[in-house]
Amino acid sequence: MSSEPIDLRSDTVTRPTAAMRAAMAAAAVGDDVFGDDPTVNRLQSVLAERLGFEAGLFLPTATQSNLTALMTHCGRGDEYIAGQNAHCYKYEGGGGAVLGSIQPQPIEHAPDGSLPLAKVAAAIKLDDPHYARTRLLCLENTIGGRIVPLAVCRELADFAHGQGLATHLDGARLFNAAVGLGVAPADVARGFDSVTICLSKGLGCPAGAVLLGSRDFIERARRPRKMLGGGMRQAGVLAAAGLHALHHHVERLAEDHAQAQRLAAGLRAIDGLAVDGPHTNMVFVDLPGERWRALEAFMQARSILVMSYQPRLRLVTHLDVDAAGIERSIAAFGQFMAQR
Ligand SMILES: *Cc1c(COP(=O)(O)O)cnc(C)c1O
């Protein structure tokens, strides 16, 4: 492992394990657009049951799953409320607006990553021809690695439903939240009409996401999925990776969280680094001045890959980072900060 780069840029960089590849190779498959792929069908139903929903829909990416959800909940001229930093607002190319003709209504986050109820309330439009029709509230858990308290999620979801809105949870990293809280994944999903799960983050799959909801919602979601080009054929080879991950890569997320704790503690002990976290599998580091660029190069020369959202560095632990890699990373940070 020590000759391999230590890649702390994201938990999307994991490569499928030998056991996962074997499961993929052995998958029974069929044409999923016809509903004929037994492995896709099994992944959808296993995950739906695990998260407390009637049905699921397999998609290539969580981005497409969120957009499919937006386009299923909302029509042209409708509006969705989301946080300024929500993936489905900020990091998906404006897909809801561009491809769905759905107006985003971003609002500032509360410090816990949720949305302040009063701001949500104030953002909901009256039924008046001047306004778009507010249809949907989107939350994200975890967000920036932070676990949004479940009581807060439920209060917001209940409020939204009381106002006639639907609710979507971008749970790309929902399993990190569940493992971090020590609760069942269904507890994190409860109160939402639909949920996106990403398989290619901490769960370690090469691709894939699942959208969950009621049977009727998922039936309707098939049209936007097809329109967006997400109807795959023998996708069971990918779904098999998802099923393998659900069996083997969920509880182990606790190891990623423990590695992030070690990393944060080690970095905190270094003079001059302002450390935020760990938040589940993420640690954030603020560097003085413009040093982040020099740091990136310094680390790269030592086969440690880091990515800055300048001037903040986000370090992410995952399946392919072991304890030795964490120790080596801490040591390299120490050397960098010692040079001046
Ligand atoms: C990564 C991520 C997505 C998008 O996932 P892709 O599968 O890369 O498209 C959506 N939402 C959140 C919160 C994410 O972290």
The ligand as an SDF file (V2000), in Angstrom:
LIG
                    3D

 15 15  0  0  0  0  0  0  0  0999 V2000
  -21.3630   13.1970   -4.8670 C   0  0  0  0  0  0  0  0  0  0  0  0
  -22.6950   13.7110   -4.5160 C   0  0  0  0  0  0  0  0  0  0  0  0
  -23.7230   13.7180   -5.4580 C   0  0  0  0  0  0  0  0  0  0  0  0
  -23.5110   13.3060   -6.8930 C   0  0  0  0  0  0  0  0  0  0  0  0
  -22.9990   12.0340   -7.0020 O   0  0  0  0  0  0  0  0  0  0  0  0
  -22.4970   11.4850   -8.4130 P   0  0  0  0  0  0  0  0  0  0  0  0
  -22.8000   10.0340   -8.3080 O   0  0  0  0  0  0  0  0  0  0  0  0
  -21.0490   11.7920   -8.4390 O   0  0  0  0  0  0  0  0  0  0  0  0
  -23.2480   12.1640   -9.4830 O   0  0  0  0  0  0  0  0  0  0  0  0
  -24.9560   14.1890   -5.0750 C   0  0  0  0  0  0  0  0  0  0  0  0
  -25.1680   14.6350   -3.8260 N   0  0  0  0  0  0  0  0  0  0  0  0
  -24.2130   14.6400   -2.9010 C   0  0  0  0  0  0  0  0  0  0  0  0
  -24.5100   15.1390   -1.5250 C   0  0  0  0  0  0  0  0  0  0  0  0
  -22.9330   14.1940   -3.2120 C   0  0  0  0  0  0  0  0  0  0  0  0
  -21.9750   14.2230   -2.2900 O   0  0  0  0  0  0  0  0  0  0  0  0
  1  2  1  0
  2  3  1  0
  2 14  2  0
  3  4  1  0
  3 10  2  0
  4  5  1  0
  5  6  1  0
  6  7  2  0
  6  8  1  0
  6  9  1  0
 10 11  1  0
 11 12  2  0
 12 13  1  0
 12 14  1  0
 14 15  1  0
M  END
$$$$
